[in-house]
Structures are given as C-alpha cells and as structure tokens.
Amino acid sequence: MSNPYNSFLDGRALEDILAATPTALAEALAAIGEDNLSTPPAPGKWSPAEIVCHLADCELVFGFRLRQTVAEDNPTLQPFDQDKWARPYRGISAGHALEVFAALRGWNLRLFEAVLPEAATRPVYHPERGAMTFQTIVETMAGHDRNHIKQIEAIAAQAASAS
C-alpha cells in the first residue's frame, strides 16, 4: 500500500521533513497570531490550535504503531476516529499542543536513528489501508505533516491579507 499523503511530499528526505515540522508549525502559528489560533477558518473546520492538537495525537499514534512494527511480527494496527479524538481539543492552546507534539516527534526521531534502515521493510497491516511497512508509516507521517502545515500556512496567509 502506498502512502495516502504521498501527494504532499516535496522531495526532501523524510527525516528532514519530520525534523523541520515543529519549527514550521511554530512559524506558521506565530504568523497567525495568538488571538486567532482558536478560530476555525470556516464552519466545520478545525482551528489552527485544533490542527496542532490533532498532530500531537497522531504523533502519539504513529509512535505506538512504529514501535509495534519493530517489536512484533506483522502486527495489525488499530485505526482511530480522528473526529471523536478531536472532541476534547477545545480550550487546549496551540502552544501546549505544539510542546507535546515536538516532544513526541523528538522521541520518534530518536527511534528512527536507532532502527533505520534495518526496520524499513518490517511488515504491518492496517485494516483500512492493507499491507504496509515501517517505511510506509514514516512516509505517511511526513505527508500528513505537510498536509496540515499547508492548512495552517493558508490560514496564516488569510490572516496576513486581512490585516
């Protein structure tokens, strides 16, 4: 199975994308301004703060999945409903969510240093996406990052043009 976020990758090394994400998020959030971080860009859309909360949750999930893939033989991953996970996001600051995300990302980057390239082809099964590998999860993480950074950068661009 290929990475469902492959179209968001920009040709940089995956580890470079993943390592750069916390800084890219911080810069985009700063451009939006503290007063606007909890405001959704449109009805039914997540606010910038909620997007970063989602990224923190996903980093937790990706980290577990990666470790499960290294520790077990052909494990089956547990899908999750992102909208249900998002219900408690209201009231969590973007800054706090970014701190959590950055800490988890740092921990996952250490895992990559320890297990790649040997773990890259370790198989894993996702009930909704089929057969994958450790490397597919890493690719998904990078594409997922780029997708959400683009969303936050678009909100920052709107904020800049409105001021």
Secondary structure, DSSP 8 states (H G I E B T S, - for coil): ---TTGGG--SS-HHHHHHHHHHHHHHHHHHH-GGGTTS-SSTTS--HHHHHHHHHHHHHHHHHHHHHHHHSSS-B-----HHHHTGGGTT--HHHHHHHHHHHHHHHHHHHHHHTTTTTT-EEEETTTEEEEHHHHHHHHHHHHHHHHHHHHHHHHHHHHH-
